[in-house]
């Protein structure tokens, strides 16, 4: 795997700013919305389509059918809206976030416009395994080669796309979301209710459970927020640990700052090196203890701006050490926050970093039209 070099500073946008049709889940506080907002803040004319009103239902059965079949009335309506808005807005760029609900025939229709650059963006692994995922991703996998520019946070996908011969592939790192704001000091009661000595925010996976159990069995107080923890094999040992709920938006920020030590355990199912929490935790001035890998150590200096671990034993050792050394923990957290702001670890910065690739792709498209 080839790791990306340090991001070069983007130059001035030389072309006329392209019109962007942006399609994705625009639920507040999600990173998709933060990327859309970054394009707006940078002065691009953007038309947005929020897919959620089309695919979300108050009835769980309908939502489940939508996810699995991709053939409910809402999905057909979403595809009609994409085609209608593309026809009326005449975008230079059609930016599709994940795009699992987009029919292959919709992709073919969009490609008929020779001016429109079709951009694939995904923070998930397109090879994510599992029967339900194979069903849900089937349209995207059939059309993935039809995009003009592939933008992904997954380094394995970067290598796979390039090996498959995709012409333009860009790594866009995950980032902190500026909409998730620092709540400031919490009242002691709220800090106790939401946080504790050690916390993890994220979904259940077997490796994550194993790491959490190593701490719990050693007597370290841990609190976990996130989805699917009912699947844990040692569920009885996680009673009082797994909260079996999500924390979103302002509560997400308050939970992070309420923990003395925030664990950075990335998804093995998604083949991740980082998560948005990798940057969100230090951006909020909280202490990050993250799984060590070749990429994350490029973003934060170990022992100075964040801490890292390889094994479950090292995780336990460092939890014990930093819980016993609050002043050292505080200094590292403050330095990690400075690094996020000075090095540009927010969604606006990530969008800026990929603008040269977007401009090059548009320039090549326009040159082809004039040839």
C-alpha positions as CSV (number, residue, x, y, z in Angstrom):
1,X,0.0,0.0,0.0
2,X,1.3,3.4,-0.9
3,X,0.7,6.1,1.7
4,X,-0.1,9.6,0.5
5,X,2.6,12.3,0.7
6,X,1.9,15.3,2.8
7,X,-0.9,17.3,1.2
8,X,0.4,20.1,-1.1
9,X,-1.2,23.4,-0.6
10,X,-3.8,24.0,-3.4
11,X,-3.2,26.9,-5.7
12,X,-5.7,29.5,-6.8
13,X,-8.7,28.0,-8.7
14,X,-7.9,29.1,-12.2
15,X,-11.1,28.0,-14.1
16,X,-14.5,29.5,-13.7
17,X,-15.9,27.9,-10.5
18,X,-17.9,24.9,-11.6
19,X,-21.6,24.4,-10.8
20,X,-21.9,21.4,-8.4
21,X,-24.9,19.1,-8.0
22,X,-24.2,17.5,-4.6
23,X,-26.2,14.3,-3.7
24,X,-26.0,12.5,-0.3
25,X,-27.2,12.2,3.2
26,X,-27.4,15.8,4.5
27,X,-28.5,15.0,8.0
28,X,-27.0,17.7,10.4
29,X,-23.6,16.9,11.9
30,X,-22.7,14.2,9.3
31,X,-19.5,14.6,7.4
32,X,-21.4,14.5,4.1
33,X,-23.1,17.7,5.0
34,X,-19.8,19.2,6.2
35,X,-18.2,18.5,2.8
36,X,-21.2,20.1,1.0
37,X,-20.9,23.1,3.3
38,X,-17.2,23.4,2.6
39,X,-17.9,23.8,-1.1
40,X,-20.4,26.5,-0.3
41,X,-18.0,28.3,2.0
42,X,-15.3,28.2,-0.8
43,X,-17.8,30.0,-3.1
44,X,-18.9,27.2,-5.4
45,X,-22.4,27.3,-6.7
46,X,-24.0,24.2,-5.3
47,X,-27.4,22.6,-5.7
48,X,-28.1,19.9,-3.1
49,X,-30.2,16.8,-3.0
50,X,-30.7,15.3,0.4
51,X,-31.4,11.6,-0.1
52,X,-32.8,11.0,3.3
53,X,-36.4,12.2,2.8
54,X,-36.7,9.7,0.0
55,X,-35.2,6.7,1.7
56,X,-36.0,7.2,5.4
57,X,-39.4,6.0,6.7
58,X,-41.1,6.2,10.1
59,X,-41.9,2.5,9.6
60,X,-38.8,0.3,10.3
61,X,-40.0,-2.4,7.9
62,X,-40.1,0.1,5.0
63,X,-36.7,1.4,5.8
64,X,-35.3,-2.2,5.9
65,X,-36.9,-3.0,2.6
66,X,-35.5,0.2,1.1
67,X,-32.0,-0.7,2.3
68,X,-32.1,-4.3,1.0
69,X,-34.1,-4.1,-2.2
70,X,-33.2,-0.5,-3.4
71,X,-36.6,-0.7,-5.2
72,X,-39.1,1.0,-3.0
73,X,-41.1,4.0,-4.3
74,X,-38.8,6.4,-2.4
75,X,-35.7,5.1,-4.3
76,X,-37.4,5.6,-7.6
77,X,-38.4,9.1,-6.6
78,X,-34.8,9.9,-5.6
79,X,-33.5,8.8,-9.0
80,X,-36.2,10.9,-10.8
81,X,-35.2,13.9,-8.7
82,X,-31.5,13.4,-9.5
83,X,-32.2,13.2,-13.2
84,X,-34.6,16.3,-13.1
85,X,-32.2,18.5,-11.2
86,X,-29.3,17.5,-13.4
87,X,-31.3,18.5,-16.4
88,X,-32.5,21.8,-15.0
89,X,-29.3,22.9,-13.1
90,X,-26.9,21.8,-15.9
91,X,-24.0,21.1,-13.4
92,X,-20.3,20.9,-14.3
93,X,-19.8,18.4,-11.5
94,X,-22.2,15.8,-10.2
95,X,-20.8,14.8,-6.8
96,X,-22.4,11.6,-5.5
97,X,-21.7,10.6,-1.9
98,X,-21.6,6.8,-1.7
99,X,-24.3,6.5,-4.4
100,X,-25.7,3.2,-3.3
101,X,-29.3,4.3,-4.1
102,X,-28.5,5.5,-7.6
103,X,-29.7,3.2,-10.3
104,X,-27.3,2.2,-13.1
105,X,-29.7,3.7,-15.7
106,X,-29.5,7.0,-13.8
107,X,-25.7,6.9,-14.0
108,X,-26.0,6.2,-17.8
109,X,-28.4,9.2,-18.2
110,X,-26.1,11.5,-16.3
111,X,-23.2,10.5,-18.5
112,X,-25.0,11.6,-21.6
113,X,-24.2,15.2,-20.7
114,X,-20.6,15.5,-22.0
115,X,-19.9,18.6,-19.8
116,X,-20.8,16.9,-16.5
117,X,-17.9,15.4,-14.5
118,X,-19.2,12.4,-12.4
119,X,-17.5,12.2,-9.0
120,X,-17.6,9.2,-6.7
121,X,-16.9,10.0,-3.1
122,X,-17.0,7.4,-0.4
123,X,-15.7,7.1,3.2
124,X,-16.6,3.4,3.3
125,X,-14.9,0.4,1.8
126,X,-16.6,-0.5,-1.5
127,X,-15.7,-4.2,-0.8
128,X,-17.4,-4.2,2.6
129,X,-18.4,-7.8,3.1
130,X,-21.6,-9.4,4.3
131,X,-24.8,-10.6,2.7
132,X,-26.9,-7.6,3.4
133,X,-24.0,-5.3,2.3
134,X,-23.7,-7.2,-1.0
135,X,-27.4,-6.5,-1.6
136,X,-27.2,-2.9,-0.7
137,X,-24.0,-2.1,-2.7
138,X,-25.0,-4.0,-5.8
139,X,-25.9,-0.9,-7.9
140,X,-22.7,1.0,-6.9
141,X,-20.5,-2.0,-7.7
142,X,-22.0,-2.3,-11.1
143,X,-21.4,1.4,-11.9
144,X,-18.2,2.2,-10.0
145,X,-16.1,2.2,-13.1
146,X,-18.4,4.7,-14.8
147,X,-17.2,7.7,-12.7
148,X,-14.7,10.2,-14.0
149,X,-13.1,10.9,-10.7
150,X,-12.9,8.6,-7.7
151,X,-12.4,10.3,-4.3
152,X,-12.1,8.0,-1.2
153,X,-10.7,8.0,2.3
154,X,-9.9,4.3,2.1
155,X,-6.3,3.7,1.1
156,X,-6.9,0.1,0.1
157,X,-9.5,1.4,-2.3
158,X,-7.1,3.9,-3.7
159,X,-4.7,1.1,-4.6
160,X,-7.5,-1.2,-5.9
161,X,-9.0,1.6,-8.1
162,X,-5.7,2.4,-9.6
163,X,-4.9,-1.3,-10.2
164,X,-8.3,-1.6,-12.0
165,X,-7.2,1.2,-14.4
166,X,-9.4,4.0,-13.1
167,X,-8.0,7.2,-14.6
168,X,-8.3,9.6,-11.7
169,X,-8.2,8.4,-8.1
170,X,-7.7,10.7,-5.1
171,X,-7.2,10.0,-1.4
172,X,-9.2,12.4,0.7
173,X,-8.5,11.9,4.4
174,X,-11.2,12.0,7.0
175,X,-11.5,15.0,9.2
176,X,-13.1,16.8,12.1
177,X,-16.5,18.3,11.5
178,X,-16.6,22.1,12.3
179,X,-20.3,21.8,13.1
180,X,-19.4,19.6,16.1
181,X,-18.3,22.5,18.4
182,X,-16.4,22.6,21.7
183,X,-19.0,22.7,24.4
184,X,-16.6,24.1,26.9
185,X,-16.3,22.9,30.5
186,X,-19.1,20.6,31.5
187,X,-20.9,20.7,34.9
188,X,-19.7,17.9,37.1
189,X,-23.0,16.1,37.0
190,X,-23.2,16.1,33.2
191,X,-19.5,15.0,33.0
192,X,-20.3,12.0,35.3
193,X,-23.5,11.1,33.4
194,X,-22.0,11.2,29.9
195,X,-18.3,10.4,30.4
196,X,-15.9,8.8,32.7
197,X,-12.2,7.7,32.8
198,X,-12.1,5.9,29.5
199,X,-14.6,6.1,26.6
200,X,-15.1,4.8,23.1
201,X,-17.6,6.0,20.5
202,X,-18.3,3.7,17.6
203,X,-20.0,0.6,16.4
204,X,-19.4,-2.9,17.7
205,X,-16.9,-5.2,16.0
206,X,-15.2,-8.3,17.4
207,X,-11.7,-6.7,17.7
208,X,-13.2,-3.6,19.4
209,X,-15.0,-5.8,21.9
210,X,-11.8,-7.6,22.7
211,X,-9.9,-4.4,23.3
212,X,-12.7,-3.0,25.5
213,X,-12.9,-6.2,27.5
214,X,-9.2,-6.1,28.2
215,X,-9.7,-2.9,30.0
216,X,-12.9,-3.9,31.8
217,X,-11.4,-7.1,33.1
218,X,-8.5,-5.1,34.4
219,X,-10.9,-2.9,36.4
220,X,-10.6,0.2,34.2
221,X,-14.0,2.1,34.1
222,X,-15.1,2.3,30.5
223,X,-18.2,3.7,28.8
224,X,-19.1,2.9,25.2
225,X,-21.6,4.6,22.8
226,X,-22.5,3.3,19.4
227,X,-24.5,0.9,17.4
228,X,-24.9,-2.9,17.5
229,X,-23.2,-3.6,20.8
230,X,-26.1,-6.0,21.5
231,X,-24.1,-8.3,19.2
232,X,-21.2,-8.5,21.7
233,X,-20.3,-12.1,22.7
234,X,-19.5,-11.1,26.3
235,X,-22.6,-9.0,26.7
236,X,-23.0,-9.7,30.4
237,X,-19.5,-8.4,31.1
238,X,-20.4,-5.1,29.2
239,X,-23.4,-4.4,31.3
240,X,-23.1,-0.8,32.3
241,X,-20.3,-0.3,29.8
242,X,-22.2,-0.4,26.5
243,X,-24.8,2.3,26.6
244,X,-26.6,0.9,23.6
245,X,-27.3,4.3,22.0
246,X,-25.8,6.9,19.8
247,X,-24.5,10.3,20.7
248,X,-24.9,12.9,17.9
249,X,-24.1,16.5,17.4
250,X,-23.7,18.6,20.6
251,X,-24.1,15.5,22.8
252,X,-21.3,13.8,20.8
253,X,-19.0,16.7,21.5
254,X,-20.0,16.7,25.2
255,X,-19.4,13.0,25.5
256,X,-15.9,13.3,24.0
257,X,-14.8,16.1,26.4
258,X,-16.4,14.2,29.3
259,X,-13.9,11.3,28.9
260,X,-10.4,11.5,30.4
261,X,-9.1,9.1,27.7
262,X,-10.8,8.7,24.3
263,X,-10.0,5.5,22.5
264,X,-9.4,5.6,18.7
265,X,-10.2,2.0,17.5
266,X,-10.8,1.9,13.8
267,X,-13.0,-0.4,11.8
268,X,-11.4,-3.6,10.7
269,X,-14.5,-4.5,8.6
270,X,-14.0,-1.2,6.7
271,X,-10.2,-1.7,6.5
272,X,-9.7,1.8,8.0
273,X,-6.6,3.5,9.1
274,X,-8.4,6.5,10.6
275,X,-11.9,7.6,11.5
276,X,-13.5,11.0,11.7
277,X,-13.0,10.6,15.5
278,X,-9.2,10.4,14.9
279,X,-9.4,14.1,14.2
280,X,-12.6,15.1,16.1
281,X,-11.3,14.1,19.5
282,X,-8.1,16.2,19.5
283,X,-9.9,19.0,17.7
284,X,-12.2,19.3,20.7
285,X,-9.2,19.4,23.0
286,X,-9.7,15.9,24.3
287,X,-7.0,13.3,24.9
288,X,-6.7,10.6,22.1
289,X,-5.3,7.1,22.6
290,X,-5.4,5.6,19.1
291,X,-4.4,2.3,17.5
292,X,-1.0,2.8,15.9
293,X,-0.6,2.5,12.2
294,X,1.6,3.9,9.5
295,X,-0.8,6.7,8.5
296,X,-2.1,8.1,11.8
297,X,1.5,8.6,13.2
298,X,2.0,11.0,10.3
299,X,-0.8,13.2,11.6
300,X,0.1,13.4,15.3
301,X,3.4,13.2,17.1
302,X,3.4,10.3,19.5
303,X,3.5,11.2,23.1
304,X,3.3,14.9,22.3
305,X,0.0,15.4,20.4
306,X,-1.7,12.0,20.8
307,X,-0.8,8.6,22.1
308,X,-0.8,5.2,20.3
309,X,-0.9,1.5,21.0
310,X,-0.4,-1.7,19.1
311,X,-1.5,-4.5,21.5
312,X,-4.2,-4.9,24.0
313,X,-1.6,-5.0,26.7
314,X,-0.1,-1.7,25.6
315,X,-3.6,-0.2,25.5
316,X,-4.1,-1.2,29.1
317,X,-0.6,0.0,30.1
318,X,-1.2,3.5,28.6
319,X,-4.7,3.8,30.0
320,X,-3.3,3.2,33.5
321,X,-0.5,5.6,33.0
322,X,-2.4,8.5,31.6
323,X,-5.3,8.2,34.0
324,X,-2.6,8.6,36.7
325,X,-1.0,11.6,35.0
326,X,-3.7,14.1,34.3
327,X,-1.4,17.1,33.7
328,X,0.6,15.2,31.1
329,X,-2.7,14.1,29.5
330,X,-3.8,17.7,29.4
331,X,-0.6,18.9,27.7
332,X,-0.9,16.3,25.0
333,X,-4.6,17.1,24.4
334,X,-3.8,20.8,24.1
335,X,-1.0,20.1,21.6
336,X,-3.2,17.8,19.6
337,X,-5.8,20.5,19.3
338,X,-3.2,23.0,18.1
339,X,-2.1,20.5,15.5
340,X,-5.6,20.1,14.1
341,X,-5.9,23.8,13.6
342,X,-2.4,24.4,12.3
343,X,-2.2,21.5,10.0
344,X,-5.8,21.7,8.7
345,X,-7.6,18.6,9.9
346,X,-11.2,19.9,9.2
347,X,-13.5,19.1,6.3
348,X,-13.0,22.5,4.8
349,X,-9.2,21.8,4.6
350,X,-9.8,18.3,3.1
351,X,-12.0,19.8,0.3
352,X,-9.3,22.4,-0.4
353,X,-6.7,19.7,-0.7
354,X,-8.6,17.8,-3.5
355,X,-9.5,20.9,-5.5
356,X,-6.4,20.6,-7.7
357,X,-7.5,17.1,-8.7
358,X,-11.0,18.3,-9.4
359,X,-9.7,21.2,-11.5
360,X,-7.4,18.9,-13.5
361,X,-10.3,16.6,-14.2
362,X,-12.5,19.4,-15.3
363,X,-9.7,20.9,-17.5
364,X,-9.2,17.5,-19.2
365,X,-13.0,17.2,-19.7
366,X,-13.2,20.7,-21.3
367,X,-10.2,20.0,-23.5
368,X,-11.8,16.9,-24.7
369,X,-15.0,18.8,-25.6
370,X,-13.0,21.4,-27.6
371,X,-10.8,18.9,-29.4
